[in-house]
Every structure is written in C-alpha cells, then in structure tokens.
Amino acid sequence: KLGDDSRLSAAKSPRLWVQSTSVPLTGRVPRGWRPEAPSWRHVGQASGRDGHDASLWCITLPHLFQNPLFVEAKKKVSYNCCSQGTICLQIQMQKNSFTPGERVIFTTEVSNQTGKCIKTVVFALYAHVQYRGFTPKAEQRSRVDSSTLLRQEANTQIAPFNTAKIVSTLGLPPVLSVSSDVADSEIMSTQYELVGTVHLPWSLTCVKAKVPIVITRTALDSDSCPLQEGAGVPVREDCQH
C-alpha cells in the first residue's frame, strides 16, 4: 500500500486497467538517484464499463528514496524578541536497512543562520510497536507503545552563522524484532526511526528530522535494498515543549 488516495483508471488498451496510488513524500531526492523498474502482479479479472473484459494488475513501485538516504528539516526561529533566523538540519546515511547488532553510521549537518550558539544535537533511535485487537463487542482497537532504544548527545558548540558536520555511530542491540507493517501482521507490527533533534532553549522550540530504520533478519545488498514498502521519509521540523 503506497497511499490512501487510490483509484482505478483506464489505460490506453481497453483490456488493461491499472491501479494508481498517490504517494505523499517529504524530503529531497538524493543526487544521482535512478528509478528501478516497477513490478507487476496479476490480481484478477473484471468487466469494464464498455463491455470488455479487464485484467486487474497490481503494480509495485520501488521507493523513491534509495541509497544514500537524505532528509532535511528547516525552520525559521525567533529569539531576543524581534530577531529571526533559520536552522537547517540534514541527515544522510548510506543505507537504512540493518540487522540486529549492526552499526548505524550517519552524517549530520547543522546550518546555524542565527545570532545564537547551538550547543547540543541529540540523536535517538525509537521503536514503535502497534497492537491491534477487538473488544468483546467486536470493535477494532489499536495501541502504540514507543520506547527509546539508543540515545546519543553531541556537544557541537556551533557558532552563529556557521555550519558544522557530525559523524555519528549507533550500535544496535543484538536482539531486535524484525520491522513489520500493519498489513503484514494482524496483531502486532514494529517500526523503528532515527530522530535527530536540535534543541534551541533560547527560542523555546526545536528542529527535528526523522529517518525510518528497517531491521531485517539477514544482511541485504545495499545497492538493491529499497526502504520498507509504504514507509515514507517523514520530516517534522518542530516540536512543542
């Protein structure tokens, strides 16, 4: 499932119908990205409105964000009552699929276009476990439990109107649940995300960038491993205290 807005549209041939979906994306396509060929799967037959028989096909589009993965969050902030500036947070990594116990290596670039100093940047790996079930009245319910698996704080001391790069390494725990989607499991699903946060105490806000992390059973080829199907690259730029 690539998006919620799906519909059936007729192709040039009256005997071929394709299911098209819209994919809401945020972030930036990496430089040098090349699309992979989509895969097709026959799912059934149907009768068209013009009386012709139609074949129903499901097309799977590889995710836009191949390796290297790059996300960016940018926000205008206010400080000293009437002063304004921009904070830009970028995170880049060579891949986003890992096995338990593997090291996650990523590069962060922080552009501080304000008159204030940025002292710390915090990185954290979160696990989100969603449970699904039914009440005695057969009403479907779901619950999400989130926990922090790893946390790392970098003392940056980024001067006003300056840019700094940070190379970080997080060692994954040796035992982790494999990433799964709600569609893959009727009861429980597990998803992971790496969150980089620039705290701005002098502006009473922060800037966040979030990258989905996929945990697999075995190592995958970095050149052919897309992001988990249906997992976008969400970038949330601010949070409230």
Contacts in CASP RR format, 6 or more apart in sequence:
PFRMAT RR
TARGET T0000
AUTHOR 0000-0000-0000
METHOD contacts of the structure
MODEL  1
KLGDDSRLSAAKSPRLWVQSTSVPLTGRVPRGWRPEAPSWRHVGQASGRD
GHDASLWCITLPHLFQNPLFVEAKKKVSYNCCSQGTICLQIQMQKNSFTP
GERVIFTTEVSNQTGKCIKTVVFALYAHVQYRGFTPKAEQRSRVDSSTLL
RQEANTQIAPFNTAKIVSTLGLPPVLSVSSDVADSEIMSTQYELVGTVHL
PWSLTCVKAKVPIVITRTALDSDSCPLQEGAGVPVREDCQH
1 21 0 8 1.000
1 183 0 8 1.000
1 229 0 8 1.000
1 230 0 8 1.000
2 21 0 8 1.000
2 22 0 8 1.000
2 23 0 8 1.000
2 61 0 8 1.000
2 229 0 8 1.000
2 230 0 8 1.000
3 21 0 8 1.000
3 22 0 8 1.000
3 23 0 8 1.000
3 24 0 8 1.000
3 230 0 8 1.000
5 21 0 8 1.000
5 22 0 8 1.000
6 19 0 8 1.000
6 20 0 8 1.000
6 21 0 8 1.000
6 22 0 8 1.000
7 19 0 8 1.000
7 20 0 8 1.000
8 17 0 8 1.000
8 18 0 8 1.000
8 19 0 8 1.000
8 20 0 8 1.000
9 17 0 8 1.000
9 18 0 8 1.000
9 20 0 8 1.000
10 17 0 8 1.000
11 17 0 8 1.000
11 18 0 8 1.000
14 48 0 8 1.000
14 50 0 8 1.000
14 52 0 8 1.000
14 54 0 8 1.000
15 52 0 8 1.000
15 53 0 8 1.000
15 54 0 8 1.000
15 55 0 8 1.000
16 54 0 8 1.000
16 55 0 8 1.000
16 57 0 8 1.000
17 46 0 8 1.000
17 48 0 8 1.000
17 54 0 8 1.000
17 55 0 8 1.000
17 56 0 8 1.000
17 57 0 8 1.000
18 57 0 8 1.000
18 59 0 8 1.000
19 56 0 8 1.000
19 57 0 8 1.000
19 58 0 8 1.000
19 59 0 8 1.000
23 61 0 8 1.000
23 64 0 8 1.000
25 64 0 8 1.000
25 65 0 8 1.000
25 232 0 8 1.000
25 233 0 8 1.000
26 233 0 8 1.000
26 234 0 8 1.000
26 235 0 8 1.000
27 70 0 8 1.000
27 71 0 8 1.000
27 72 0 8 1.000
27 233 0 8 1.000
27 235 0 8 1.000
28 70 0 8 1.000
28 71 0 8 1.000
28 72 0 8 1.000
29 64 0 8 1.000
29 65 0 8 1.000
30 65 0 8 1.000
30 66 0 8 1.000
30 67 0 8 1.000
30 68 0 8 1.000
30 69 0 8 1.000
30 70 0 8 1.000
33 64 0 8 1.000
33 65 0 8 1.000
33 66 0 8 1.000
34 66 0 8 1.000
35 62 0 8 1.000
35 64 0 8 1.000
36 62 0 8 1.000
36 66 0 8 1.000
36 226 0 8 1.000
37 62 0 8 1.000
38 59 0 8 1.000
38 60 0 8 1.000
38 61 0 8 1.000
38 62 0 8 1.000
39 59 0 8 1.000
39 60 0 8 1.000
40 57 0 8 1.000
40 58 0 8 1.000
40 59 0 8 1.000
40 60 0 8 1.000
41 57 0 8 1.000
41 58 0 8 1.000
41 59 0 8 1.000
41 60 0 8 1.000
42 55 0 8 1.000
42 56 0 8 1.000
42 57 0 8 1.000
42 58 0 8 1.000
43 56 0 8 1.000
43 57 0 8 1.000
43 58 0 8 1.000
44 55 0 8 1.000
44 56 0 8 1.000
45 53 0 8 1.000
45 54 0 8 1.000
45 55 0 8 1.000
45 56 0 8 1.000
46 53 0 8 1.000
46 54 0 8 1.000
46 55 0 8 1.000
46 56 0 8 1.000
47 53 0 8 1.000
47 54 0 8 1.000
48 54 0 8 1.000
60 229 0 8 1.000
62 226 0 8 1.000
63 226 0 8 1.000
63 227 0 8 1.000
63 229 0 8 1.000
63 230 0 8 1.000
63 231 0 8 1.000
63 232 0 8 1.000
65 227 0 8 1.000
65 232 0 8 1.000
65 233 0 8 1.000
66 226 0 8 1.000
67 94 0 8 1.000
67 95 0 8 1.000
67 96 0 8 1.000
67 222 0 8 1.000
67 223 0 8 1.000
67 225 0 8 1.000
68 92 0 8 1.000
68 93 0 8 1.000
68 94 0 8 1.000
68 95 0 8 1.000
69 92 0 8 1.000
69 93 0 8 1.000
69 94 0 8 1.000
69 95 0 8 1.000
69 96 0 8 1.000
69 211 0 8 1.000
69 227 0 8 1.000
69 233 0 8 1.000
70 90 0 8 1.000
70 91 0 8 1.000
70 92 0 8 1.000
71 90 0 8 1.000
71 91 0 8 1.000
71 92 0 8 1.000
71 209 0 8 1.000
71 210 0 8 1.000
71 211 0 8 1.000
71 233 0 8 1.000
71 235 0 8 1.000
72 88 0 8 1.000
72 89 0 8 1.000
72 90 0 8 1.000
72 91 0 8 1.000
72 209 0 8 1.000
72 235 0 8 1.000
73 88 0 8 1.000
73 89 0 8 1.000
73 90 0 8 1.000
73 207 0 8 1.000
73 208 0 8 1.000
73 209 0 8 1.000
73 235 0 8 1.000
73 236 0 8 1.000
73 237 0 8 1.000
74 86 0 8 1.000
74 87 0 8 1.000
74 88 0 8 1.000
74 89 0 8 1.000
74 207 0 8 1.000
74 237 0 8 1.000
75 86 0 8 1.000
75 87 0 8 1.000
75 205 0 8 1.000
75 207 0 8 1.000
75 237 0 8 1.000
75 238 0 8 1.000
76 84 0 8 1.000
76 85 0 8 1.000
76 86 0 8 1.000
77 84 0 8 1.000
77 85 0 8 1.000
77 86 0 8 1.000
77 87 0 8 1.000
77 114 0 8 1.000
77 200 0 8 1.000
77 203 0 8 1.000
77 205 0 8 1.000
77 207 0 8 1.000
78 84 0 8 1.000
78 85 0 8 1.000
78 203 0 8 1.000
79 85 0 8 1.000
79 114 0 8 1.000
79 115 0 8 1.000
79 116 0 8 1.000
79 200 0 8 1.000
79 202 0 8 1.000
79 203 0 8 1.000
80 202 0 8 1.000
83 114 0 8 1.000
83 115 0 8 1.000
85 113 0 8 1.000
85 114 0 8 1.000
85 115 0 8 1.000
86 111 0 8 1.000
86 113 0 8 1.000
86 114 0 8 1.000
87 110 0 8 1.000
87 111 0 8 1.000
87 112 0 8 1.000
87 113 0 8 1.000
87 114 0 8 1.000
87 118 0 8 1.000
87 198 0 8 1.000
87 200 0 8 1.000
87 207 0 8 1.000
88 109 0 8 1.000
88 110 0 8 1.000
88 111 0 8 1.000
88 113 0 8 1.000
89 108 0 8 1.000
89 109 0 8 1.000
89 110 0 8 1.000
89 121 0 8 1.000
89 196 0 8 1.000
89 198 0 8 1.000
89 207 0 8 1.000
89 208 0 8 1.000
89 209 0 8 1.000
90 108 0 8 1.000
90 109 0 8 1.000
90 110 0 8 1.000
90 111 0 8 1.000
90 209 0 8 1.000
91 106 0 8 1.000
91 107 0 8 1.000
91 108 0 8 1.000
91 194 0 8 1.000
91 196 0 8 1.000
91 209 0 8 1.000
91 211 0 8 1.000
92 106 0 8 1.000
92 107 0 8 1.000
92 108 0 8 1.000
92 109 0 8 1.000
93 104 0 8 1.000
93 105 0 8 1.000
93 106 0 8 1.000
93 107 0 8 1.000
93 211 0 8 1.000
94 105 0 8 1.000
94 222 0 8 1.000
95 222 0 8 1.000
95 225 0 8 1.000
96 211 0 8 1.000
96 212 0 8 1.000
96 213 0 8 1.000
96 214 0 8 1.000
96 227 0 8 1.000
97 214 0 8 1.000
97 215 0 8 1.000
97 216 0 8 1.000
97 220 0 8 1.000
97 222 0 8 1.000
97 225 0 8 1.000
97 227 0 8 1.000
98 104 0 8 1.000
98 172 0 8 1.000
98 213 0 8 1.000
98 214 0 8 1.000
98 215 0 8 1.000
98 216 0 8 1.000
99 172 0 8 1.000
99 215 0 8 1.000
99 216 0 8 1.000
99 217 0 8 1.000
99 218 0 8 1.000
99 219 0 8 1.000
100 172 0 8 1.000
100 173 0 8 1.000
100 174 0 8 1.000
100 175 0 8 1.000
100 176 0 8 1.000
100 215 0 8 1.000
101 171 0 8 1.000
101 172 0 8 1.000
101 173 0 8 1.000
101 174 0 8 1.000
101 176 0 8 1.000
102 171 0 8 1.000
102 172 0 8 1.000
102 219 0 8 1.000
103 169 0 8 1.000
103 170 0 8 1.000
103 171 0 8 1.000
103 172 0 8 1.000
104 125 0 8 1.000
104 169 0 8 1.000
104 170 0 8 1.000
104 171 0 8 1.000
104 172 0 8 1.000
104 194 0 8 1.000
104 213 0 8 1.000
105 167 0 8 1.000
105 168 0 8 1.000
105 169 0 8 1.000
106 167 0 8 1.000
106 168 0 8 1.000
106 194 0 8 1.000
106 211 0 8 1.000
107 165 0 8 1.000
107 166 0 8 1.000
107 167 0 8 1.000
107 168 0 8 1.000
108 121 0 8 1.000
108 123 0 8 1.000
108 154 0 8 1.000
108 165 0 8 1.000
108 166 0 8 1.000
108 167 0 8 1.000
108 168 0 8 1.000
108 196 0 8 1.000
109 163 0 8 1.000
109 164 0 8 1.000
109 165 0 8 1.000
109 166 0 8 1.000
110 118 0 8 1.000
110 121 0 8 1.000
110 156 0 8 1.000
110 158 0 8 1.000
110 163 0 8 1.000
110 164 0 8 1.000
110 166 0 8 1.000
110 198 0 8 1.000
111 163 0 8 1.000
112 118 0 8 1.000
112 158 0 8 1.000
112 159 0 8 1.000
112 160 0 8 1.000
112 161 0 8 1.000
112 162 0 8 1.000
112 163 0 8 1.000
112 164 0 8 1.000
113 161 0 8 1.000
114 160 0 8 1.000
114 161 0 8 1.000
115 160 0 8 1.000
115 161 0 8 1.000
116 160 0 8 1.000
116 200 0 8 1.000
116 202 0 8 1.000
116 203 0 8 1.000
117 157 0 8 1.000
117 158 0 8 1.000
117 159 0 8 1.000
117 160 0 8 1.000
118 156 0 8 1.000
118 157 0 8 1.000
118 158 0 8 1.000
118 198 0 8 1.000
118 200 0 8 1.000
119 155 0 8 1.000
119 156 0 8 1.000
119 157 0 8 1.000
120 153 0 8 1.000
120 154 0 8 1.000
120 155 0 8 1.000
120 156 0 8 1.000
120 199 0 8 1.000
121 153 0 8 1.000
121 154 0 8 1.000
121 156 0 8 1.000
121 166 0 8 1.000
121 196 0 8 1.000
121 197 0 8 1.000
121 198 0 8 1.000
121 199 0 8 1.000
122 151 0 8 1.000
122 152 0 8 1.000
122 153 0 8 1.000
122 154 0 8 1.000
122 196 0 8 1.000
122 197 0 8 1.000
122 199 0 8 1.000
123 151 0 8 1.000
123 152 0 8 1.000
123 153 0 8 1.000
123 154 0 8 1.000
123 168 0 8 1.000
123 170 0 8 1.000
123 194 0 8 1.000
123 195 0 8 1.000
123 196 0 8 1.000
123 197 0 8 1.000
124 148 0 8 1.000
124 150 0 8 1.000
124 151 0 8 1.000
124 152 0 8 1.000
124 194 0 8 1.000
124 195 0 8 1.000
124 196 0 8 1.000
124 197 0 8 1.000
125 148 0 8 1.000
125 149 0 8 1.000
125 150 0 8 1.000
125 151 0 8 1.000
125 170 0 8 1.000
125 172 0 8 1.000
125 192 0 8 1.000
125 193 0 8 1.000
125 194 0 8 1.000
125 195 0 8 1.000
125 213 0 8 1.000
126 146 0 8 1.000
126 147 0 8 1.000
126 148 0 8 1.000
126 149 0 8 1.000
126 192 0 8 1.000
126 193 0 8 1.000
126 194 0 8 1.000
126 195 0 8 1.000
127 146 0 8 1.000
127 147 0 8 1.000
127 149 0 8 1.000
127 176 0 8 1.000
127 177 0 8 1.000
127 190 0 8 1.000
127 191 0 8 1.000
127 192 0 8 1.000
128 144 0 8 1.000
128 145 0 8 1.000
128 146 0 8 1.000
128 190 0 8 1.000
128 191 0 8 1.000
128 192 0 8 1.000
128 193 0 8 1.000
129 144 0 8 1.000
129 145 0 8 1.000
129 146 0 8 1.000
129 147 0 8 1.000
129 177 0 8 1.000
129 188 0 8 1.000
129 189 0 8 1.000
129 190 0 8 1.000
130 142 0 8 1.000
130 143 0 8 1.000
130 144 0 8 1.000
130 182 0 8 1.000
130 188 0 8 1.000
130 189 0 8 1.000
130 190 0 8 1.000
130 191 0 8 1.000
131 142 0 8 1.000
131 143 0 8 1.000
131 144 0 8 1.000
131 145 0 8 1.000
131 187 0 8 1.000
131 188 0 8 1.000
132 140 0 8 1.000
132 141 0 8 1.000
132 142 0 8 1.000
132 182 0 8 1.000
132 186 0 8 1.000
132 187 0 8 1.000
132 188 0 8 1.000
132 189 0 8 1.000
133 140 0 8 1.000
133 141 0 8 1.000
133 142 0 8 1.000
133 187 0 8 1.000
134 140 0 8 1.000
134 141 0 8 1.000
135 141 0 8 1.000
149 172 0 8 1.000
149 173 0 8 1.000
149 176 0 8 1.000
149 192 0 8 1.000
150 170 0 8 1.000
150 171 0 8 1.000
150 172 0 8 1.000
150 173 0 8 1.000
152 168 0 8 1.000
152 170 0 8 1.000
154 166 0 8 1.000
154 168 0 8 1.000
156 164 0 8 1.000
156 166 0 8 1.000
158 164 0 8 1.000
170 194 0 8 1.000
172 215 0 8 1.000
176 215 0 8 1.000
177 190 0 8 1.000
177 215 0 8 1.000
178 190 0 8 1.000
178 215 0 8 1.000
178 216 0 8 1.000
178 217 0 8 1.000
179 190 0 8 1.000
179 191 0 8 1.000
179 192 0 8 1.000
179 213 0 8 1.000
179 214 0 8 1.000
179 215 0 8 1.000
179 216 0 8 1.000
179 228 0 8 1.000
180 188 0 8 1.000
180 189 0 8 1.000
180 190 0 8 1.000
180 191 0 8 1.000
181 189 0 8 1.000
181 191 0 8 1.000
181 228 0 8 1.000
181 229 0 8 1.000
181 230 0 8 1.000
181 231 0 8 1.000
182 189 0 8 1.000
190 215 0 8 1.000
191 212 0 8 1.000
191 228 0 8 1.000
191 231 0 8 1.000
192 212 0 8 1.000
192 213 0 8 1.000
192 214 0 8 1.000
192 215 0 8 1.000
193 210 0 8 1.000
193 211 0 8 1.000
193 212 0 8 1.000
193 213 0 8 1.000
194 210 0 8 1.000
194 211 0 8 1.000
194 213 0 8 1.000
195 208 0 8 1.000
195 209 0 8 1.000
195 210 0 8 1.000
195 211 0 8 1.000
196 208 0 8 1.000
196 209 0 8 1.000
196 210 0 8 1.000
197 206 0 8 1.000
197 207 0 8 1.000
197 208 0 8 1.000
197 239 0 8 1.000
198 206 0 8 1.000
198 207 0 8 1.000
198 208 0 8 1.000
199 206 0 8 1.000
200 206 0 8 1.000
200 207 0 8 1.000
204 241 0 8 1.000
205 238 0 8 1.000
205 239 0 8 1.000
205 240 0 8 1.000
205 241 0 8 1.000
206 238 0 8 1.000
206 239 0 8 1.000
206 241 0 8 1.000
207 237 0 8 1.000
207 238 0 8 1.000
208 236 0 8 1.000
208 237 0 8 1.000
208 238 0 8 1.000
208 239 0 8 1.000
209 235 0 8 1.000
209 236 0 8 1.000
209 237 0 8 1.000
210 234 0 8 1.000
210 235 0 8 1.000
210 236 0 8 1.000
211 233 0 8 1.000
212 227 0 8 1.000
212 228 0 8 1.000
212 231 0 8 1.000
212 232 0 8 1.000
212 233 0 8 1.000
212 234 0 8 1.000
214 227 0 8 1.000
214 228 0 8 1.000
214 231 0 8 1.000
227 233 0 8 1.000
END
